[in-house]
Amino acid sequence: MVTKTDTTQIITQPKLDDHVQHSLKRWFKHFLYVSSAHRYFNKQDQIEIANAVQQAEKGHVGEIQVVIEGHIPCSQAYYQNTRLRAQQLFAELGVWDTELNSGVLLYLNLCERKVEIVIDRGLKNATQPETWCEICQSIVGQLAQKQYLFAVKSGVEEIGRVLDQYYVKNDTADQNELPNPPIKAGITIKKIISNP
């Protein structure tokens, strides 16, 4: 039997080996970063983000997963940038495993102050990369103005509008394949993977 961990290794390892420049500077930056996800996103904020995800997914089969990470784990920061970390989480969390390949990962890295969006193959051919870049830039702009909750919620809403354009509205399409609350990467992800 193939577990998610086995599949993840197969999916992400070639990407890690092929596309990233190793960086001691990045490793030090993430090593010295004091995680602050709890300062920017308290429990009430997480509930509001979960509600925004639920609303953005309403009426179509598109699935949105939000991941907020303080820093890339030190064991990976030398080998990975935020783009590759987002791709890894896309695989590890099973965002790619939705029935109609309709998953979208919104990844926020607080240390790098970067936002990445990873889309599944069902959306890749139907949408333009510029659409997703605009959403990322909008979120980054709002984060720079210290509007953290608003940035994530508005990003989720924008993703929901894109999904509305490419998936037929259907009241029975509200089956939830991915959890709505944002995931704070790190220990939480290890728990999710070990308890499928």
KESEMAR-737064 format. One record per residue: residue in one letter; chain; x, y, z of N, C-alpha, C, CB in turn. Coordinates in nm, 2 decimals, padded with zeros to 4 digits. Glycine has a CB too. Layout:
BEGIN
LUMRO  residuo  cadena  n.c1  n.c2  n.c3  ca.c1  ca.c2  ca.c3  c.c1  c.c2  c.c3  cb.c1  cb.c2  cb.c3
LUMRO  a  A  X  Y  Z  X  Y  Z  X  Y  Z  X  Y  Z
...
This chain:
BEGIN
LUMRO  residuo  cadena  n.c1  n.c2  n.c3  ca.c1  ca.c2  ca.c3  c.c1  c.c2  c.c3  cb.c1  cb.c2  cb.c3
LUMRO  m  A  00.08  -00.12  00.00  00.00  00.00  00.00  00.09  00.12  00.00  -00.10  00.00  00.12
LUMRO  v  A  00.05  00.22  -00.08  00.13  00.35  -00.09  00.07  00.45  00.01  00.13  00.40  -00.23
LUMRO  t  A  00.15  00.50  00.09  00.10  00.60  00.19  00.12  00.74  00.13  00.17  00.59  00.33
LUMRO  k  A  00.06  00.84  00.19  00.08  00.98  00.14  00.23  01.02  00.15  00.00  01.07  00.23
LUMRO  t  A  00.30  00.97  00.25  00.44  01.01  00.26  00.52  00.95  00.15  00.50  00.96  00.40
LUMRO  d  A  00.49  00.82  00.11  00.56  00.76  00.00  00.53  00.84  -00.13  00.52  00.62  -00.02
LUMRO  t  A  00.41  00.87  -00.15  00.37  00.95  -00.27  00.43  01.08  -00.27  00.21  00.96  -00.28
LUMRO  t  A  00.43  01.15  -00.16  00.49  01.28  -00.15  00.64  01.28  -00.19  00.47  01.34  -00.01
LUMRO  q  A  00.71  01.18  -00.14  00.85  01.18  -00.17  00.87  01.16  -00.32  00.92  01.06  -00.10
LUMRO  i  A  00.79  01.08  -00.39  00.80  01.06  -00.53  00.77  01.19  -00.61  00.70  00.95  -00.58
LUMRO  i  A  00.66  01.26  -00.56  00.62  01.38  -00.63  00.72  01.50  -00.61  00.48  01.42  -00.58
LUMRO  t  A  00.76  01.52  -00.48  00.84  01.64  -00.46  00.99  01.63  -00.47  00.81  01.68  -00.32
LUMRO  q  A  01.04  01.51  -00.45  01.19  01.50  -00.45  01.25  01.55  -00.59  01.23  01.36  -00.43
LUMRO  p  A  01.20  01.51  -00.70  01.26  01.56  -00.83  01.26  01.71  -00.84  01.20  01.49  -00.95
LUMRO  k  A  01.15  01.77  -00.79  01.13  01.91  -00.79  01.24  01.98  -00.71  00.99  01.96  -00.75
LUMRO  l  A  01.26  01.92  -00.59  01.36  01.98  -00.50  01.50  01.97  -00.56  01.36  01.91  -00.36
LUMRO  d  A  01.53  01.86  -00.62  01.66  01.84  -00.68  01.69  01.93  -00.80  01.68  01.70  -00.71
LUMRO  d  A  01.59  01.95  -00.88  01.61  02.02  -01.01  01.61  02.17  -01.01  01.50  01.97  -01.10
LUMRO  h  A  01.53  02.23  -00.93  01.50  02.37  -00.95  01.54  02.47  -00.84  01.35  02.38  -00.96
LUMRO  v  A  01.62  02.43  -00.75  01.65  02.52  -00.64  01.80  02.54  -00.63  01.59  02.48  -00.51
LUMRO  q  A  01.84  02.66  -00.60  01.98  02.69  -00.57  02.00  02.69  -00.42  02.02  02.83  -00.63
LUMRO  h  A  02.09  02.61  -00.37  02.11  02.60  -00.23  02.16  02.73  -00.18  02.22  02.49  -00.20
LUMRO  s  A  02.12  02.76  -00.06  02.15  02.90  00.00  02.17  02.89  00.15  02.03  02.99  -00.03
LUMRO  l  A  02.29  02.92  00.19  02.33  02.92  00.33  02.26  03.05  00.39  02.48  02.93  00.35
LUMRO  k  A  02.25  03.15  00.31  02.19  03.28  00.36  02.04  03.25  00.40  02.20  03.39  00.26
LUMRO  r  A  01.97  03.18  00.31  01.83  03.15  00.33  01.82  03.06  00.46  01.77  03.08  00.21
LUMRO  w  A  01.91  02.96  00.47  01.91  02.88  00.59  01.92  02.96  00.72  02.02  02.77  00.58
LUMRO  f  A  02.02  03.05  00.72  02.04  03.13  00.84  01.92  03.22  00.87  02.16  03.22  00.82
LUMRO  k  A  01.86  03.27  00.77  01.74  03.36  00.78  01.63  03.28  00.85  01.69  03.41  00.65
LUMRO  h  A  01.60  03.16  00.80  01.50  03.08  00.86  01.53  03.02  00.99  01.46  02.96  00.76
LUMRO  f  A  01.66  02.99  01.01  01.71  02.93  01.14  01.69  03.04  01.25  01.86  02.89  01.13
LUMRO  l  A  01.72  03.16  01.22  01.71  03.27  01.32  01.57  03.33  01.34  01.81  03.38  01.29
LUMRO  y  A  01.48  03.29  01.25  01.35  03.35  01.26  01.27  03.30  01.37  01.27  03.33  01.12
LUMRO  v  A  01.21  03.39  01.45  01.13  03.35  01.56  00.98  03.34  01.51  01.14  03.44  01.69
LUMRO  s  A  00.92  03.22  01.52  00.79  03.20  01.46  00.69  03.30  01.52  00.74  03.06  01.48
LUMRO  s  A  00.62  03.37  01.43  00.53  03.47  01.48  00.39  03.45  01.42  00.58  03.61  01.44
LUMRO  a  A  00.36  03.33  01.37  00.23  03.31  01.31  00.11  03.34  01.41  00.21  03.17  01.25
LUMRO  h  A  00.14  03.30  01.53  00.03  03.33  01.64  00.01  03.47  01.66  00.07  03.26  01.76
LUMRO  r  A  00.11  03.56  01.64  00.09  03.70  01.66  00.01  03.76  01.55  00.23  03.77  01.66
LUMRO  y  A  00.03  03.72  01.43  -00.04  03.77  01.31  -00.18  03.71  01.29  00.04  03.76  01.19
LUMRO  f  A  -00.20  03.59  01.33  -00.33  03.52  01.31  -00.37  03.44  01.44  -00.31  03.42  01.19
LUMRO  n  A  -00.45  03.51  01.52  -00.50  03.44  01.64  -00.61  03.35  01.61  -00.55  03.55  01.74
LUMRO  k  A  -00.67  03.28  01.71  -00.78  03.18  01.69  -00.90  03.24  01.62  -00.82  03.12  01.82
LUMRO  q  A  -00.94  03.36  01.65  -01.05  03.43  01.59  -01.02  03.45  01.44  -01.09  03.56  01.66
LUMRO  d  A  -00.90  03.49  01.41  -00.86  03.52  01.27  -00.87  03.38  01.19  -00.72  03.57  01.26
LUMRO  q  A  -00.82  03.28  01.25  -00.83  03.15  01.19  -00.97  03.10  01.16  -00.76  03.04  01.27
LUMRO  i  A  -01.06  03.13  01.25  -01.20  03.10  01.22  -01.26  03.19  01.11  -01.29  03.13  01.35
LUMRO  e  A  -01.22  03.31  01.10  -01.26  03.40  00.99  -01.21  03.35  00.86  -01.22  03.55  01.02
LUMRO  i  A  -01.08  03.31  00.86  -01.02  03.25  00.73  -01.10  03.13  00.69  -00.87  03.22  00.75
LUMRO  a  A  -01.13  03.04  00.79  -01.20  02.92  00.76  -01.34  02.95  00.70  -01.22  02.83  00.88
LUMRO  n  A  -01.41  03.05  00.75  -01.54  03.10  00.70  -01.52  03.15  00.56  -01.60  03.20  00.79
LUMRO  a  A  -01.41  03.23  00.53  -01.39  03.28  00.40  -01.37  03.17  00.30  -01.27  03.38  00.40
LUMRO  v  A  -01.29  03.06  00.34  -01.27  02.95  00.25  -01.40  02.88  00.22  -01.17  02.85  00.32
LUMRO  q  A  -01.48  02.86  00.33  -01.61  02.79  00.31  -01.70  02.87  00.21  -01.69  02.78  00.44
LUMRO  q  A  -01.70  03.00  00.22  -01.78  03.09  00.13  -01.72  03.08  -00.01  -01.79  03.23  00.18
LUMRO  a  A  -01.59  03.09  -00.03  -01.53  03.09  -00.16  -01.55  02.95  -00.23  -01.38  03.11  -00.14
LUMRO  e  A  -01.57  02.84  -00.15  -01.59  02.71  -00.22  -01.73  02.68  -00.24  -01.53  02.61  -00.13
LUMRO  k  A  -01.82  02.77  -00.20  -01.97  02.74  -00.21  -02.01  02.74  -00.35  -02.04  02.85  -00.13
LUMRO  g  A  -02.08  02.63  -00.38  -02.15  02.61  -00.51  -02.07  02.56  -00.63  -02.20  02.74  -00.55
LUMRO  h  A  -01.94  02.52  -00.60  -01.86  02.46  -00.71  -01.77  02.36  -00.65  -01.78  02.57  -00.79
LUMRO  v  A  -01.70  02.28  -00.73  -01.61  02.17  -00.68  -01.47  02.22  -00.65  -01.61  02.06  -00.78
LUMRO  g  A  -01.44  02.34  -00.67  -01.30  02.39  -00.64  -01.28  02.38  -00.49  -01.29  02.53  -00.68
LUMRO  e  A  -01.15  02.35  -00.45  -01.11  02.33  -00.31  -00.99  02.42  -00.28  -01.07  02.19  -00.28
LUMRO  i  A  -00.99  02.50  -00.17  -00.89  02.59  -00.13  -00.83  02.54  00.00  -00.94  02.73  -00.12
LUMRO  q  A  -00.70  02.54  00.00  -00.63  02.51  00.13  -00.53  02.62  00.16  -00.55  02.37  00.12
LUMRO  v  A  -00.54  02.68  00.28  -00.46  02.79  00.32  -00.35  02.74  00.42  -00.54  02.91  00.38
LUMRO  v  A  -00.23  02.77  00.39  -00.12  02.73  00.48  -00.04  02.86  00.52  -00.02  02.62  00.42
LUMRO  i  A  -00.03  02.88  00.65  00.05  02.99  00.70  00.17  02.93  00.77  -00.04  03.08  00.80
LUMRO  e  A  00.28  02.97  00.73  00.41  02.91  00.79  00.50  03.03  00.83  00.48  02.82  00.68
LUMRO  g  A  00.55  03.02  00.95  00.64  03.12  01.00  00.77  03.12  00.92  00.67  03.10  01.15
LUMRO  h  A  00.83  03.00  00.91  00.95  02.98  00.84  00.96  02.84  00.78  01.07  03.01  00.93
LUMRO  i  A  01.04  02.82  00.68  01.07  02.69  00.63  01.15  02.61  00.74  01.14  02.70  00.49
LUMRO  p  A  01.11  02.49  00.76  01.19  02.41  00.86  01.34  02.41  00.82  01.14  02.27  00.87
LUMRO  c  A  01.43  02.43  00.93  01.57  02.44  00.91  01.63  02.32  00.83  01.64  02.46  01.04
LUMRO  s  A  01.57  02.20  00.85  01.62  02.09  00.77  01.60  02.10  00.62  01.56  01.96  00.83
LUMRO  q  A  01.51  02.19  00.58  01.48  02.21  00.44  01.52  02.34  00.38  01.34  02.18  00.42
LUMRO  a  A  01.54  02.44  00.47  01.56  02.58  00.42  01.69  02.60  00.33  01.57  02.67  00.54
LUMRO  y  A  01.79  02.52  00.35  01.91  02.53  00.27  01.88  02.48  00.12  02.02  02.44  00.33
LUMRO  y  A  01.79  02.39  00.11  01.76  02.33  -00.02  01.63  02.38  -00.09  01.74  02.18  00.00
LUMRO  q  A  01.55  02.45  -00.01  01.42  02.49  -00.06  01.40  02.64  -00.05  01.31  02.42  00.01
LUMRO  n  A  01.33  02.69  -00.16  01.28  02.83  -00.14  01.13  02.82  -00.12  01.31  02.91  -00.28
LUMRO  t  A  01.06  02.93  -00.11  00.91  02.93  -00.08  00.83  02.86  -00.19  00.86  03.07  -00.06
LUMRO  r  A  00.87  02.87  -00.31  00.79  02.81  -00.42  00.80  02.66  -00.41  00.85  02.85  -00.56
LUMRO  l  A  00.92  02.61  -00.38  00.93  02.46  -00.37  00.87  02.41  -00.24  01.08  02.42  -00.37
LUMRO  r  A  00.87  02.49  -00.13  00.81  02.46  -00.01  00.66  02.45  -00.03  00.84  02.56  00.11
LUMRO  a  A  00.60  02.54  -00.11  00.46  02.54  -00.13  00.42  02.42  -00.22  00.42  02.67  -00.21
LUMRO  q  A  00.51  02.38  -00.31  00.48  02.26  -00.39  00.49  02.14  -00.30  00.58  02.25  -00.51
LUMRO  q  A  00.58  02.13  -00.21  00.59  02.02  -00.12  00.47  02.01  -00.04  00.72  02.03  -00.03
LUMRO  l  A  00.42  02.12  00.02  00.30  02.11  00.10  00.18  02.08  00.02  00.28  02.25  00.17
LUMRO  f  A  00.17  02.12  -00.10  00.06  02.09  -00.20  00.05  01.94  -00.21  00.09  02.15  -00.34
LUMRO  a  A  00.17  01.87  -00.21  00.17  01.72  -00.22  00.14  01.66  -00.09  00.30  01.68  -00.28
LUMRO  e  A  00.21  01.70  00.02  00.20  01.64  00.15  00.05  01.65  00.20  00.29  01.70  00.24
LUMRO  l  A  -00.01  01.76  00.18  -00.15  01.78  00.23  -00.25  01.72  00.14  -00.17  01.93  00.25
LUMRO  g  A  -00.22  01.67  00.03  -00.31  01.60  -00.06  -00.40  01.70  -00.14  -00.40  01.51  00.02
LUMRO  v  A  -00.36  01.82  -00.15  -00.44  01.92  -00.23  -00.45  01.88  -00.37  -00.37  02.06  -00.22
LUMRO  w  A  -00.35  01.80  -00.42  -00.36  01.75  -00.56  -00.45  01.63  -00.57  -00.22  01.70  -00.60
LUMRO  d  A  -00.50  01.58  -00.46  -00.58  01.46  -00.46  -00.73  01.48  -00.46  -00.54  01.37  -00.35
LUMRO  t  A  -00.78  01.59  -00.50  -00.92  01.62  -00.51  -00.98  01.54  -00.63  -00.96  01.77  -00.52
LUMRO  e  A  -01.11  01.51  -00.62  -01.17  01.42  -00.72  -01.16  01.48  -00.86  -01.31  01.40  -00.69
LUMRO  l  A  -01.18  01.61  -00.88  -01.17  01.67  -01.01  -01.05  01.75  -01.03  -01.30  01.76  -01.03
LUMRO  n  A  -00.94  01.73  -00.96  -00.82  01.80  -00.97  -00.84  01.95  -00.96  -00.75  01.76  -01.10
LUMRO  s  A  -00.92  01.99  -00.86  -00.96  02.13  -00.85  -00.90  02.20  -00.73  -01.11  02.13  -00.85
LUMRO  g  A  -00.79  02.15  -00.68  -00.73  02.20  -00.56  -00.64  02.32  -00.58  -00.65  02.10  -00.49
LUMRO  v  A  -00.65  02.42  -00.49  -00.56  02.54  -00.49  -00.50  02.55  -00.35  -00.64  02.67  -00.53
LUMRO  l  A  -00.37  02.57  -00.35  -00.30  02.59  -00.22  -00.26  02.74  -00.22  -00.18  02.50  -00.20
LUMRO  l  A  -00.30  02.81  -00.11  -00.25  02.95  -00.09  -00.15  02.94  00.03  -00.37  03.04  -00.05
LUMRO  y  A  -00.03  02.96  00.00  00.08  02.95  00.10  00.14  03.08  00.13  00.19  02.85  00.04
LUMRO  l  A  00.15  03.11  00.26  00.20  03.24  00.31  00.32  03.21  00.40  00.09  03.32  00.39
LUMRO  n  A  00.44  03.26  00.36  00.56  03.24  00.44  00.59  03.38  00.51  00.68  03.19  00.36
LUMRO  l  A  00.58  03.38  00.64  00.60  03.51  00.71  00.74  03.55  00.72  00.54  03.50  00.85
LUMRO  c  A  00.84  03.46  00.73  00.98  03.49  00.73  01.02  03.56  00.60  01.06  03.36  00.76
LUMRO  e  A  00.99  03.50  00.49  01.02  03.56  00.36  00.93  03.67  00.31  01.03  03.45  00.25
LUMRO  r  A  00.81  03.68  00.38  00.71  03.77  00.34  00.67  03.74  00.19  00.75  03.92  00.36
LUMRO  k  A  00.65  03.62  00.16  00.61  03.58  00.03  00.48  03.50  00.03  00.73  03.50  -00.04
LUMRO  v  A  00.41  03.50  -00.08  00.29  03.43  -00.10  00.31  03.35  -00.23  00.17  03.53  -00.11
LUMRO  e  A  00.27  03.22  -00.22  00.27  03.13  -00.34  00.13  03.07  -00.35  00.38  03.02  -00.32
LUMRO  i  A  00.09  03.05  -00.48  -00.03  02.98  -00.51  00.01  02.86  -00.60  -00.14  03.07  -00.57
LUMRO  v  A  -00.03  02.74  -00.55  -00.01  02.62  -00.63  -00.14  02.57  -00.68  00.07  02.51  -00.55
LUMRO  i  A  -00.16  02.55  -00.81  -00.29  02.50  -00.86  -00.28  02.36  -00.92  -00.35  02.60  -00.96
LUMRO  d  A  -00.39  02.29  -00.91  -00.39  02.15  -00.96  -00.40  02.16  -01.11  -00.50  02.07  -00.90
LUMRO  r  A  -00.37  02.04  -01.17  -00.37  02.03  -01.32  -00.51  02.06  -01.38  -00.33  01.89  -01.36
LUMRO  g  A  -00.62  02.04  -01.31  -00.75  02.07  -01.36  -00.77  02.22  -01.39  -00.86  02.03  -01.26
LUMRO  l  A  -00.69  02.31  -01.32  -00.70  02.45  -01.34  -00.59  02.50  -01.42  -00.70  02.52  -01.20
LUMRO  k  A  -00.48  02.43  -01.42  -00.36  02.48  -01.49  -00.38  02.52  -01.64  -00.24  02.38  -01.48
LUMRO  n  A  -00.45  02.43  -01.71  -00.47  02.46  -01.85  -00.58  02.55  -01.88  -00.50  02.33  -01.92
LUMRO  a  A  -00.67  02.57  -01.78  -00.79  02.66  -01.79  -00.76  02.80  -01.76  -00.90  02.61  -01.71
LUMRO  t  A  -00.66  02.83  -01.68  -00.63  02.96  -01.63  -00.50  03.02  -01.68  -00.64  02.97  -01.48
LUMRO  q  A  -00.48  03.15  -01.67  -00.35  03.21  -01.70  -00.27  03.23  -01.58  -00.38  03.34  -01.78
LUMRO  p  A  -00.14  03.21  -01.59  -00.05  03.24  -01.47  -00.06  03.38  -01.42  00.10  03.21  -01.51
LUMRO  e  A  -00.09  03.48  -01.51  -00.10  03.62  -01.47  -00.21  03.63  -01.36  -00.13  03.71  -01.59
LUMRO  t  A  -00.32  03.56  -01.38  -00.43  03.57  -01.28  -00.38  03.54  -01.14  -00.54  03.47  -01.32
LUMRO  w  A  -00.31  03.43  -01.13  -00.26  03.39  -01.00  -00.15  03.48  -00.94  -00.21  03.25  -01.00
LUMRO  c  A  -00.07  03.54  -01.03  00.03  03.63  -00.99  -00.03  03.76  -00.94  00.13  03.67  -01.11
LUMRO  e  A  -00.14  03.81  -01.00  -00.21  03.93  -00.96  -00.26  03.91  -00.82  -00.32  03.96  -01.05
LUMRO  i  A  -00.32  03.79  -00.79  -00.37  03.76  -00.66  -00.26  03.76  -00.55  -00.45  03.62  -00.65
LUMRO  c  A  -00.15  03.70  -00.59  -00.03  03.70  -00.50  00.02  03.84  -00.47  00.09  03.61  -00.56
LUMRO  q  A  00.03  03.92  -00.57  00.08  04.06  -00.56  -00.02  04.14  -00.47  00.10  04.13  -00.69
LUMRO  s  A  -00.15  04.12  -00.49  -00.25  04.19  -00.41  -00.23  04.15  -00.26  -00.39  04.16  -00.46
LUMRO  i  A  -00.21  04.02  -00.23  -00.20  03.98  -00.09  -00.07  04.04  -00.03  -00.19  03.82  -00.09
LUMRO  v  A  00.04  04.03  -00.11  00.17  04.09  -00.06  00.16  04.24  -00.03  00.28  04.06  -00.16
LUMRO  g  A  00.09  04.31  -00.12  00.06  04.45  -00.09  -00.01  04.48  00.03  -00.01  04.51  -00.21
LUMRO  q  A  -00.11  04.40  00.06  -00.19  04.42  00.18  -00.11  04.38  00.31  -00.32  04.34  00.18
LUMRO  l  A  -00.03  04.27  00.29  00.06  04.23  00.41  00.16  04.34  00.44  00.13  04.10  00.37
LUMRO  a  A  00.21  04.41  00.34  00.30  04.52  00.36  00.24  04.64  00.44  00.36  04.57  00.22
LUMRO  q  A  00.11  04.65  00.42  00.03  04.75  00.49  -00.02  04.70  00.63  -00.09  04.80  00.41
LUMRO  k  A  00.03  04.58  00.67  00.00  04.52  00.80  -00.15  04.48  00.81  00.04  04.61  00.91
LUMRO  q  A  -00.21  04.45  00.70  -00.35  04.41  00.70  -00.35  04.26  00.68  -00.43  04.48  00.59
LUMRO  y  A  -00.30  04.19  00.78  -00.28  04.04  00.76  -00.41  03.96  00.74  -00.21  03.99  00.89
LUMRO  l  A  -00.50  03.98  00.82  -00.63  03.90  00.81  -00.70  03.94  00.68  -00.72  03.92  00.93
LUMRO  f  A  -00.71  04.07  00.65  -00.77  04.11  00.53  -00.70  04.06  00.41  -00.78  04.27  00.53
LUMRO  a  A  -00.57  04.05  00.41  -00.49  04.01  00.30  -00.53  03.86  00.26  -00.34  04.02  00.32
LUMRO  v  A  -00.53  03.78  00.37  -00.56  03.64  00.34  -00.71  03.62  00.30  -00.53  03.55  00.47
LUMRO  k  A  -00.80  03.68  00.37  -00.94  03.67  00.34  -00.97  03.72  00.19  -01.03  03.74  00.44
LUMRO  s  A  -00.91  03.83  00.16  -00.94  03.88  00.02  -00.87  03.79  -00.08  -00.89  04.03  00.01
LUMRO  g  A  -00.76  03.74  -00.05  -00.69  03.64  -00.14  -00.78  03.52  -00.16  -00.56  03.60  -00.09
LUMRO  v  A  -00.84  03.47  -00.06  -00.93  03.35  -00.07  -01.05  03.39  -00.15  -00.97  03.30  00.08
LUMRO  e  A  -01.10  03.51  -00.13  -01.22  03.55  -00.21  -01.19  03.56  -00.35  -01.27  03.68  -00.15
LUMRO  e  A  -01.07  03.61  -00.39  -01.03  03.62  -00.53  -01.01  03.48  -00.59  -00.90  03.70  -00.54
LUMRO  i  A  -00.95  03.39  -00.51  -00.94  03.26  -00.56  -01.08  03.20  -00.59  -00.86  03.17  -00.46
LUMRO  g  A  -01.17  03.22  -00.50  -01.30  03.17  -00.51  -01.37  03.23  -00.64  -01.39  03.21  -00.39
LUMRO  r  A  -01.34  03.35  -00.67  -01.40  03.41  -00.79  -01.34  03.35  -00.92  -01.38  03.56  -00.80
LUMRO  v  A  -01.21  03.31  -00.91  -01.15  03.24  -01.03  -01.21  03.11  -01.04  -01.00  03.23  -01.01
LUMRO  l  A  -01.23  03.04  -00.93  -01.29  02.90  -00.94  -01.44  02.91  -00.99  -01.29  02.84  -00.80
LUMRO  d  A  -01.51  03.02  -00.95  -01.65  03.03  -01.00  -01.65  03.04  -01.16  -01.71  03.16  -00.94
LUMRO  q  A  -01.55  03.10  -01.21  -01.54  03.12  -01.36  -01.52  02.98  -01.43  -01.43  03.21  -01.40
LUMRO  y  A  -01.45  02.89  -01.37  -01.41  02.77  -01.44  -01.49  02.64  -01.40  -01.27  02.74  -01.42
LUMRO  y  A  -01.57  02.65  -01.29  -01.65  02.54  -01.25  -01.80  02.58  -01.25  -01.61  02.49  -01.11
LUMRO  v  A  -01.88  02.49  -01.30  -02.02  02.51  -01.30  -02.08  02.52  -01.16  -02.09  02.40  -01.38
LUMRO  k  A  -02.16  02.62  -01.14  -02.23  02.64  -01.02  -02.33  02.52  -01.00  -02.31  02.78  -01.01
LUMRO  n  A  -02.32  02.47  -00.88  -02.41  02.35  -00.85  -02.42  02.34  -00.70  -02.34  02.22  -00.91
LUMRO  d  A  -02.55  02.34  -00.65  -02.57  02.33  -00.51  -02.53  02.20  -00.44  -02.72  02.35  -00.48
LUMRO  t  A  -02.52  02.10  -00.52  -02.47  01.97  -00.47  -02.32  01.96  -00.47  -02.54  01.85  -00.54
LUMRO  a  A  -02.25  02.06  -00.52  -02.11  02.05  -00.53  -02.04  02.09  -00.40  -02.06  02.14  -00.64
LUMRO  d  A  -02.11  02.11  -00.29  -02.05  02.16  -00.17  -01.99  02.05  -00.08  -02.15  02.23  -00.09
LUMRO  q  A  -01.95  01.94  -00.14  -01.88  01.84  -00.06  -01.74  01.90  -00.03  -01.87  01.70  -00.13
LUMRO  n  A  -01.69  01.88  00.09  -01.57  01.94  00.13  -01.46  01.84  00.13  -01.58  02.01  00.27
LUMRO  e  A  -01.36  01.84  00.04  -01.26  01.74  00.04  -01.13  01.78  00.12  -01.22  01.72  -00.11
LUMRO  l  A  -01.12  01.91  00.14  -01.00  01.96  00.22  -01.06  02.04  00.34  -00.91  02.05  00.13
LUMRO  p  A  -00.98  02.04  00.45  -01.03  02.12  00.57  -01.03  02.27  00.54  -00.94  02.09  00.69
LUMRO  n  A  -01.12  02.34  00.59  -01.13  02.49  00.57  -01.04  02.57  00.66  -01.27  02.53  00.59
LUMRO  p  A  -01.02  02.53  00.78  -00.93  02.61  00.86  -00.79  02.62  00.81  -00.92  02.56  01.01
LUMRO  p  A  -00.72  02.73  00.82  -00.58  02.74  00.78  -00.49  02.65  00.86  -00.53  02.89  00.78
LUMRO  i  A  -00.39  02.60  00.79  -00.29  02.52  00.86  -00.17  02.60  00.89  -00.26  02.39  00.77
LUMRO  k  A  -00.13  02.60  01.01  00.00  02.66  01.05  00.10  02.55  01.03  00.00  02.72  01.20
LUMRO  a  A  00.19  02.57  00.94  00.28  02.46  00.90  00.38  02.43  01.02  00.36  02.50  00.78
LUMRO  g  A  00.44  02.31  01.02  00.53  02.27  01.12  00.48  02.15  01.19  00.56  02.38  01.22
LUMRO  i  A  00.46  02.15  01.32  00.41  02.04  01.39  00.27  01.99  01.34  00.41  02.07  01.54
LUMRO  t  A  00.19  02.09  01.31  00.05  02.05  01.27  00.06  01.97  01.15  -00.03  02.18  01.24
LUMRO  i  A  00.14  02.00  01.05  00.15  01.92  00.93  00.20  01.78  00.96  00.24  01.98  00.83
LUMRO  k  A  00.29  01.76  01.05  00.34  01.63  01.08  00.23  01.55  01.14  00.46  01.64  01.18
LUMRO  k  A  00.14  01.61  01.23  00.03  01.54  01.29  -00.07  01.50  01.18  -00.04  01.63  01.39
LUMRO  i  A  -00.10  01.58  01.08  -00.20  01.55  00.98  -00.15  01.44  00.89  -00.22  01.68  00.89
LUMRO  i  A  -00.02  01.44  00.86  00.04  01.33  00.78  00.04  01.20  00.85  00.18  01.37  00.73
LUMRO  s  A  00.07  01.20  00.98  00.08  01.07  01.05  -00.05  01.02  01.09  00.16  01.09  01.18
LUMRO  n  A  -00.16  01.10  01.09  -00.29  01.06  01.12  -00.39  01.09  01.00  -00.35  01.13  01.24
LUMRO  p  A  -00.37  01.01  00.89  -00.45  01.04  00.77  -00.60  01.02  00.79  -00.41  00.96  00.65
